[in-house]
Amino acid sequence: MTRLKLTICPNCGNKNLKKVRKAVTGTRQGKRYSSPAVEFYECPDCGERIYDAAAIRQIEQHSHVRTKQTPARRIA
């Protein structure tokens, strides 16, 4: 899987988008979580954060909330 390579903020158009590694905290389904050392892009002007698929998986692992999987359909 390829990582994102961004240079321009999709929100404000700033050409100074920075790749950072920070802890991401939040609340999901009423529970607080913290995911350390997540790598993502952040705009220093507007604060927009852009996460790639690997970063989202890392955050989901620390959020302790599982996504609901649909059962496979059986064909008679």
N, C-alpha and C positions, 0 to 999 in steps of 0.2 A: 504494500500500500504506500502511495506517495504522500508526503507531507505537504501542507499548504505553503505557498511562497507568495505572500502578499506584500505590497509596497504602498498601496493607497487605501485609506479608510473608506469603506463602502457607505458609511453614515455621513461624514462631513467632507470627504474628498481630500483630507490632509495627506501629504506625501511623506509624512514622517512616522509611519506606522512602525511600532517596535515589537520584536519578538521577546517575550518575557517568560520567566519561570517563577511562579508565585503560588502560594496557597490559595485555594478557592473555598470559600465558605458560603453556606446558604441554608435554607429550610426547605424540606421536601416532605409533604404529607404531615406537616406539623412537627417534624423532627429536625434538629440542627445537625449539620455535618460539616466536616472540614477535609478537604483533599489536598495534601501537601505536594509541592513541587510540580504543579501542572504547567505545561508549556503551551502558550497561546499568544496571539497577537493582541496588542492593546494600543489604542490611539491616545497619545498624551494630551490632545486637545479636547475631545468630546468624551473620552472614557470608554468608547465602544470596545467590546471584547469579542474576538473571533476564535472559536474553538474548532479544531479538526476532529475527526472521528476518534482518534486515539485519546485525545484529551477528554472527550465526552465519556468514553468508556471508563477512563480513570476516575472521573467525577462520579459516575454511576456506581462504581465499585465501593466508593467511600460513603455514598448516600444511604446505603443499607435498604434501598427500596428496589424490589425486583419488578421488572416489567412483566405484565401479564402475557402469557403465551397462549395463543389459540390452539386448541387441540386439533390434531390432524383429522381430516374427514375420512370416513371409511366408505369405500365404494362397494356396493353389494354385488 
